[in-house]
Amino acid sequence: MNLFSSPVMKNLEMALDGSALKQKTISNNLANVDTPGYKAKETVFKQEFERSLNAYRTNQQHFAFSTDRPSSFYVKEQGGTTMNHNGNNVDVDKEMAELAKNQLYYQTLVQRINGKFNSIKMVVKGGR
Amino acid sequence: MGMFDALNFSASGLTAQRLRMDVASSNMANVDSTRGRLLENGEWEPYRRKMVVLGSGESSFKSMFNKAVNQNGNLNGVKVSEIKNDETPFKSVYQPDHPDAGEDGFVQLPNVDPLKEMVDLMSATRSYEANVTALNAAKGMYLKALEIGR
């Protein structure tokens, strides 16, 4: 019985981390909105299938295909966006939209993780 | 990556944009300053327009190191690289009664263009607002995180 390390909790934690990193990326892009030559960055969540690609191992010493990394998101440069005359490709409207989305997403995650904790609390108190 | 990085990045943006605004204001204030800098021969040179050069700080050691070890940490906010002088020629106006007029009656005036300064000012204001919004969003998220487990 794993009370605090259930898959749901782990996923929520990971998503919170990713959302926080996304917030940092957006802040950084907006700070560099007037920097010549700056290329906008974005946080991407790795596809879930990548982790499910597990090799069938007949021996413990065999390597697994996927390295089970704790984080499944990374920062990369945005591609294919329009470029300014000074080589800067930060799209303020896009960043603002991402900002609003990410904020709501984060709040949703916090709410969900709180709901999870409340359920546990309920059980601990014996339903009282 | 530290805990309040998002706030720090936005703060660096705010500082940079405010500096841009300060410099634009200084340029505007000196639009008629014929005595901006004392030359070595004792003559005065008109005020030269100043420009702020921004850099992303990606060339810093910390940034290079993070890149090398492939961390999710190649974010550095913004920094002011330098304040540059605009080397375009001064405006020349015929005004023989001016105390700084030359032998030919022409006065050298600063190479400040109010139009350019206004555009810079607007751009700085808007960028400043964007950074304030990002800062408030990050603050809201950090506050929300404190509610976990309440």
Interface residues (C-beta under 8 A of the other chain):
Chain A: L16 S19 A20 L21 Q23 K24 T25 I26 S27 N28 L30 A31 N32 V33 D34 T35 P36 G37 Y38 K41 S71 F73 Y74 V75 V92 E95 M96 L99 A100 N102 Q103 Y106 Q107 V110 I113 N114 F117
Chain B: M1 D5 A6 L7 F9 S10 S12 G13 A16 Q17 R20 V53 L54 G55 S56 N72 N74 L75 N76 G77 V78 S123 A124 R126 S127 A130 N131 T133 A134 L135 A137 A138 G140 M141 K144 A145 E147 I148 G149 R150
